[in-house]
Amino acid sequence: MGLDSEHQPFLCNLATAELLPTMTFRLWVMAFQHPRSSIGNWKDGFASARLDQANVEAFDILGRTIVAARFGCIDVRWPYSQRLGEDEMRLLNCFRIMQRQETHKAILRLSAWLEPTGARMAFGPVYHLTESFRDAGLWFPERDIHPGLERAVGTCDWMNSTTLH
C-alpha cells in the first residue's frame, strides 16, 4: 500500500525521539544493502544518545527481523529524504505505543506489519529499545504518525501460542 506524497509525513515534523530511530533505520538499511557505503554509521546516533551496545545489538536484530519478515517490499527512504516511508512510520508507531505501555496494541501493530514469526521476534527488541529510549529521556509524542496506515487486524494470540512457524 503506497501513500501518495501529500499524505506522507515530513522528517522536519518529527520530535527528537522520533528522529533517532528514523535516521538510524535509514542508515541501517543503507549499511545492510550497501556495506561499503560511506553515507554514515548507523550506530553514531545511539552513541550520541548514550545508548549502550545492547541497544545497538537490539536495533540490528530488529532491522534484520523487519527486512526478513516484512509483508512485501520494505519502504525506508534515502537518508536525505524529507518524507517518511511506510516502514519508518510503522516503526515509530510501535515505539510510541510501547512507550505508553499498550503492549497488546503494539503486538497487533507488529502482527499487521510482519509475518507471524517476525512479529514475535521483533517484540523483544522493540520492548528493549523503548525502555532504553524512555530511560534516556526520549519520549514519543502522543499521536499516530499516519493512523490509516495499518491494515485491519483481528485478534492475535501469538504471545501465548506454542505453535512454531
Backbone bond lengths (Angstrom), bond angles and torsions (degrees), N, CA, C in turn:
res aa  C-N    CA-C-N  psi(-1)  N-CA   C-N-CA  omega(-1)  CA-C   N-CA-C  phi
1 M - - - 1.452 - - 1.518 107.80 -
2 G 1.297 118.70 114.17 1.447 121.44 177.82 1.519 111.46 -97.59
3 L 1.300 115.10 141.08 1.458 119.96 175.88 1.509 107.63 -93.52
4 D 1.334 117.10 137.08 1.453 117.19 176.27 1.531 108.59 -71.99
5 S 1.310 116.02 160.95 1.462 120.99 -170.09 1.517 114.01 -59.29
6 E 1.304 119.19 -28.57 1.465 118.82 -178.95 1.529 112.97 -75.44
7 H 1.346 117.69 -14.29 1.453 120.45 -179.61 1.525 113.09 -104.32
8 Q 1.323 118.12 3.78 1.450 120.79 178.97 1.527 109.53 -93.14
9 P 1.322 116.41 126.07 1.465 119.49 178.90 1.534 111.55 -64.09
10 F 1.322 114.52 155.95 1.454 121.53 -179.64 1.522 111.25 -98.64
11 L 1.300 115.48 147.47 1.460 122.95 178.07 1.528 111.11 -58.32
12 C 1.332 116.99 -37.69 1.465 120.94 -176.51 1.527 112.71 -66.39
13 N 1.334 118.38 -14.78 1.456 121.48 179.55 1.524 113.25 -93.13
14 L 1.320 117.27 2.07 1.457 120.53 -177.77 1.524 111.66 -86.92
15 A 1.319 115.16 148.68 1.466 121.67 173.99 1.532 108.30 -77.81
16 T 1.321 116.88 165.18 1.466 121.96 -179.74 1.523 111.17 -55.87
17 A 1.333 116.89 -43.05 1.465 120.49 179.63 1.523 111.54 -60.51
18 E 1.308 117.42 -31.33 1.465 121.77 179.64 1.525 111.82 -80.91
19 L 1.323 116.69 -32.11 1.461 120.28 -179.17 1.528 112.22 -66.78
20 L 1.334 117.09 -38.12 1.464 119.49 -177.76 1.526 112.03 -58.69
21 P 1.332 120.36 -56.54 1.470 117.67 179.84 1.525 113.48 -68.48
22 T 1.328 118.05 -30.06 1.465 119.82 179.52 1.523 110.87 -65.34
23 M 1.317 116.88 -52.35 1.461 119.73 -178.59 1.526 111.11 -69.22
24 T 1.322 116.80 -35.34 1.461 119.74 176.71 1.523 110.00 -62.45
25 F 1.327 116.51 -43.53 1.465 120.85 179.44 1.525 110.61 -63.26
26 R 1.308 117.20 -42.79 1.467 120.56 178.46 1.527 110.95 -60.48
27 L 1.322 116.08 -47.84 1.462 119.74 -179.22 1.522 111.28 -68.95
28 W 1.333 116.64 -35.09 1.463 120.22 177.51 1.538 109.73 -62.38
29 V 1.329 117.45 -46.23 1.462 121.56 179.60 1.526 110.05 -61.21
30 M 1.332 117.02 -42.70 1.471 119.94 178.17 1.532 110.42 -60.19
31 A 1.331 116.83 -45.40 1.461 120.42 179.64 1.530 111.40 -65.59
32 F 1.313 116.50 -35.26 1.465 121.32 179.32 1.533 110.50 -68.61
33 Q 1.322 116.39 -44.82 1.465 120.87 -178.15 1.520 112.75 -78.37
34 H 1.326 116.83 -35.11 1.467 122.44 -175.91 1.532 108.59 -132.30
35 P 1.329 117.80 80.28 1.470 121.14 -174.30 1.534 114.94 -56.48
36 R 1.307 118.04 -23.38 1.469 120.91 -178.62 1.533 112.80 -96.70
37 S 1.311 116.73 8.37 1.463 121.22 -179.21 1.528 110.22 -64.94
38 S 1.305 115.88 143.59 1.469 120.40 179.60 1.529 111.20 -108.39
39 I 1.336 116.95 22.77 1.457 119.79 -175.00 1.528 112.71 -70.72
40 G 1.293 118.42 -27.06 1.465 121.50 178.52 1.509 110.44 155.42
41 N 1.309 115.42 157.56 1.450 121.45 179.62 1.523 108.93 -90.54
42 W 1.306 117.47 121.04 1.461 121.35 -177.09 1.524 112.47 -65.03
43 K 1.310 118.36 -18.08 1.469 122.02 -178.13 1.526 112.75 -82.00
44 D 1.329 118.25 -15.24 1.464 121.70 -175.02 1.525 113.70 -61.44
45 G 1.326 117.49 -38.02 1.463 120.43 179.11 1.515 112.26 -63.42
46 F 1.311 116.10 -37.10 1.459 120.35 177.73 1.525 110.47 -66.10
47 A 1.331 116.87 -40.74 1.464 120.90 177.77 1.527 109.99 -63.62
48 S 1.330 117.62 -42.48 1.466 121.36 179.50 1.529 111.91 -63.76
49 A 1.338 116.58 -34.12 1.462 121.03 179.26 1.538 111.50 -86.12
50 R 1.319 115.85 4.00 1.467 122.70 -179.33 1.533 112.27 60.11
51 L 1.323 114.53 39.55 1.459 120.81 174.88 1.529 107.44 -96.78
52 D 1.314 116.96 132.25 1.463 121.93 -170.78 1.528 114.17 -78.21
53 Q 1.320 114.99 -178.95 1.461 122.34 -176.70 1.524 111.86 -61.24
54 A 1.317 118.50 -32.10 1.470 120.93 178.43 1.525 110.31 -61.25
55 N 1.318 117.29 -34.64 1.469 121.10 177.72 1.523 111.36 -72.33
56 V 1.322 116.58 -37.96 1.466 120.79 176.26 1.521 108.62 -60.94
57 E 1.327 116.81 -45.67 1.461 120.91 -179.94 1.529 111.22 -65.62
58 A 1.334 117.55 -39.83 1.464 121.11 178.53 1.529 110.25 -62.78
59 F 1.339 116.70 -41.67 1.463 119.54 179.79 1.528 110.54 -67.19
60 D 1.313 117.00 -39.11 1.462 120.49 178.41 1.530 110.11 -62.64
61 I 1.317 117.44 -44.11 1.468 121.59 177.64 1.530 109.80 -62.42
62 L 1.328 116.69 -44.13 1.458 120.80 179.41 1.530 111.01 -61.41
63 G 1.318 117.19 -45.91 1.467 120.95 179.09 1.518 111.91 -60.31
64 R 1.321 116.62 -45.56 1.462 120.55 179.53 1.532 111.12 -64.52
65 T 1.314 116.07 -36.46 1.468 120.38 178.40 1.522 110.58 -66.38
66 I 1.330 116.77 -44.57 1.461 120.92 179.75 1.525 110.61 -61.44
67 V 1.326 116.82 -46.35 1.466 120.60 -179.78 1.524 110.80 -61.22
68 A 1.323 117.07 -40.69 1.466 120.78 -176.39 1.530 113.02 -78.14
69 A 1.341 117.41 -31.13 1.465 120.15 -169.43 1.513 114.55 -112.19
70 R 1.291 118.48 2.59 1.469 122.27 -178.35 1.512 110.12 -64.95
71 F 1.339 116.92 137.49 1.460 120.91 170.75 1.524 106.56 -71.48
72 G 1.317 118.78 111.03 1.461 121.52 179.62 1.521 112.66 83.05
73 C 1.321 115.77 -166.03 1.467 122.40 -178.34 1.522 111.16 -76.43
74 I 1.304 115.23 146.85 1.467 120.60 179.47 1.535 109.61 -76.89
75 D 1.329 116.19 141.15 1.463 121.88 179.75 1.528 108.93 -120.12
76 V 1.329 114.28 87.90 1.465 122.74 175.83 1.513 105.69 -124.57
77 R 1.313 117.08 134.69 1.469 121.51 -173.50 1.518 112.86 -85.16
78 W 1.312 113.03 163.25 1.463 122.33 172.67 1.522 107.59 -59.42
79 P 1.329 119.62 143.43 1.468 120.61 -175.64 1.526 115.89 -52.72
80 Y 1.330 118.62 -29.20 1.463 120.03 -177.68 1.527 113.63 -91.89
81 S 1.327 117.29 -1.54 1.461 120.92 -179.35 1.526 110.60 -68.23
82 Q 1.319 116.57 139.97 1.463 121.46 179.18 1.521 112.39 -85.74
83 R 1.326 117.78 -17.72 1.465 121.14 -179.34 1.530 110.27 -95.58
84 L 1.323 115.14 153.81 1.457 120.48 178.35 1.519 110.86 -94.20
85 G 1.323 115.65 142.67 1.453 121.39 173.03 1.521 110.02 -82.99
86 E 1.325 116.11 163.35 1.462 120.85 -178.59 1.522 112.47 -59.61
87 D 1.325 117.66 -40.83 1.459 119.61 -178.75 1.522 111.97 -71.09
88 E 1.309 117.09 -30.59 1.471 119.97 174.23 1.527 110.29 -65.15
89 M 1.322 116.12 -42.32 1.468 120.25 178.53 1.525 110.74 -64.50
90 R 1.319 116.46 -42.78 1.468 119.95 179.52 1.524 111.05 -62.60
91 L 1.320 116.79 -42.26 1.462 120.65 179.70 1.529 110.46 -62.04
92 L 1.319 116.38 -46.44 1.464 120.09 179.18 1.526 111.44 -61.79
93 N 1.317 116.92 -41.07 1.462 120.12 178.59 1.524 111.34 -63.42
94 C 1.329 117.43 -39.33 1.473 119.97 177.61 1.520 111.16 -63.29
95 F 1.318 117.27 -44.48 1.468 119.91 178.57 1.530 110.75 -63.09
96 R 1.310 116.73 -42.92 1.465 120.74 -178.65 1.521 110.63 -63.39
97 I 1.299 116.62 -46.93 1.466 121.25 -179.13 1.531 110.45 -64.02
98 M 1.318 116.35 -43.68 1.463 120.21 -179.75 1.524 110.90 -65.65
99 Q 1.327 117.41 -35.58 1.458 119.92 179.69 1.526 111.50 -66.26
100 R 1.319 116.43 -27.42 1.470 120.65 175.78 1.524 111.22 -83.65
101 Q 1.321 116.31 4.59 1.460 124.42 178.60 1.529 112.61 62.61
102 E 1.323 115.44 33.57 1.459 121.69 174.46 1.530 107.55 -97.58
103 T 1.325 114.26 68.26 1.459 121.52 -173.26 1.521 112.80 -57.21
104 H 1.323 117.01 -45.73 1.468 119.53 -177.92 1.538 110.91 -62.07
105 K 1.319 116.49 -40.36 1.464 119.94 178.83 1.531 110.58 -65.96
106 A 1.321 116.76 -37.90 1.466 120.54 177.60 1.530 110.38 -64.76
107 I 1.326 116.85 -39.10 1.463 121.22 177.68 1.529 109.87 -62.73
108 L 1.315 116.60 -42.27 1.464 119.86 178.18 1.521 111.17 -63.00
109 R 1.330 116.63 -41.46 1.472 119.90 178.99 1.525 111.16 -63.82
110 L 1.341 116.24 -44.46 1.465 119.58 178.38 1.534 110.48 -61.49
111 S 1.337 116.07 -40.43 1.464 121.01 -178.96 1.521 112.24 -68.22
112 A 1.314 117.41 -29.35 1.467 120.86 177.60 1.524 110.94 -76.43
113 W 1.306 116.25 -21.78 1.457 122.39 -172.80 1.526 112.65 -97.15
114 L 1.334 115.97 -39.49 1.454 121.62 -171.16 1.524 111.80 -120.16
115 E 1.315 115.95 158.28 1.464 121.26 172.35 1.532 108.02 -57.31
116 P 1.342 119.14 154.95 1.471 121.50 -174.49 1.532 115.46 -52.51
117 T 1.322 117.27 -47.13 1.461 119.31 179.85 1.524 110.76 -64.87
118 G 1.313 116.81 -40.49 1.462 121.35 178.40 1.516 112.12 -64.01
119 A 1.329 116.84 -38.85 1.469 120.15 178.07 1.524 110.08 -62.32
120 R 1.321 116.34 -42.26 1.474 119.74 177.92 1.520 110.52 -64.41
121 M 1.323 116.41 -42.66 1.459 120.46 -178.68 1.531 112.12 -68.48
122 A 1.322 117.45 -31.79 1.467 121.26 -177.78 1.522 112.37 -76.81
123 F 1.315 117.44 -24.26 1.463 120.39 -175.01 1.531 112.46 -57.73
124 G 1.326 117.86 -46.24 1.467 121.44 -178.55 1.523 112.69 -59.69
125 P 1.337 118.15 -52.97 1.464 118.75 178.03 1.532 113.45 -61.74
126 V 1.331 117.93 -38.97 1.471 119.79 178.24 1.526 109.61 -62.42
127 Y 1.311 116.79 -44.37 1.467 120.89 178.93 1.524 110.50 -61.39
128 H 1.332 116.68 -49.63 1.471 121.75 -178.72 1.530 111.15 -59.77
129 L 1.325 116.36 -48.47 1.459 120.03 -178.78 1.525 111.81 -64.76
130 T 1.315 117.12 -39.41 1.469 120.54 179.26 1.518 110.66 -61.07
131 E 1.321 116.62 -44.37 1.475 120.75 177.80 1.528 110.32 -62.04
132 S 1.319 117.16 -42.32 1.468 120.59 -179.68 1.522 111.71 -67.20
133 F 1.337 117.16 -40.05 1.461 120.15 176.96 1.531 109.46 -60.50
134 R 1.315 116.23 -45.81 1.464 120.62 179.69 1.529 110.32 -60.63
135 D 1.327 117.19 -46.87 1.468 121.34 -179.75 1.528 112.10 -62.25
136 A 1.328 116.93 -27.75 1.468 121.98 178.22 1.532 111.96 -85.66
137 G 1.340 116.67 0.73 1.463 120.51 179.38 1.520 113.97 84.04
138 L 1.319 116.76 16.43 1.462 120.94 179.65 1.524 108.75 -97.53
139 W 1.330 116.39 105.38 1.458 122.50 -177.69 1.518 109.87 -107.78
140 F 1.314 115.88 133.63 1.449 122.17 179.41 1.521 109.24 -86.34
141 P 1.333 117.68 136.63 1.468 121.05 -179.95 1.528 111.77 -60.43
142 E 1.307 115.74 155.11 1.468 123.02 179.89 1.524 109.89 -82.34
143 R 1.328 117.17 74.18 1.467 121.06 179.81 1.509 108.78 -162.01
144 D 1.318 115.26 153.27 1.457 120.59 169.90 1.522 106.20 -84.58
145 I 1.314 116.12 137.74 1.459 119.38 176.91 1.528 109.27 -64.22
146 H 1.311 117.22 -44.63 1.468 121.87 174.25 1.517 106.69 -149.26
147 P 1.339 116.89 95.84 1.464 120.39 -171.79 1.522 115.40 -61.01
148 G 1.304 119.69 -24.01 1.457 121.41 -178.73 1.514 113.52 -88.53
149 L 1.318 117.68 4.88 1.448 121.57 -172.87 1.519 113.53 -73.54
150 E 1.310 117.98 -38.13 1.459 120.96 -173.95 1.516 111.39 -75.29
151 R 1.324 115.50 136.03 1.463 118.71 176.18 1.521 108.95 -75.09
152 A 1.290 116.74 156.54 1.457 121.35 -177.07 1.527 110.48 -63.02
153 V 1.312 115.63 136.54 1.457 122.06 179.40 1.513 107.61 -131.41
154 G 1.307 116.15 135.66 1.465 120.59 176.23 1.511 109.75 -81.33
155 T 1.307 116.62 -121.01 1.453 120.36 179.90 1.510 109.15 -99.21
156 C 1.289 115.97 156.43 1.453 122.08 179.96 1.517 108.00 -142.00
157 D 1.315 116.96 120.80 1.453 120.27 -178.09 1.522 111.04 -124.88
158 W 1.317 117.91 32.77 1.445 118.84 -177.38 1.509 113.72 -70.17
159 M 1.328 118.65 -18.73 1.467 119.95 177.09 1.529 110.13 -64.62
160 N 1.324 118.00 -30.10 1.460 121.84 -178.44 1.528 112.29 -106.31
161 S 1.306 116.77 6.96 1.456 121.20 -175.57 1.518 110.92 -83.89
162 T 1.327 116.26 144.86 1.460 120.68 175.10 1.519 110.92 -108.18
163 T 1.308 117.73 2.17 1.460 121.52 -179.72 1.528 109.50 -75.76
164 L 1.295 116.40 131.77 1.465 121.08 176.33 1.514 108.42 -98.25
165 H 1.326 116.65 135.15 1.460 121.08 179.48 1.503 109.46 -105.37
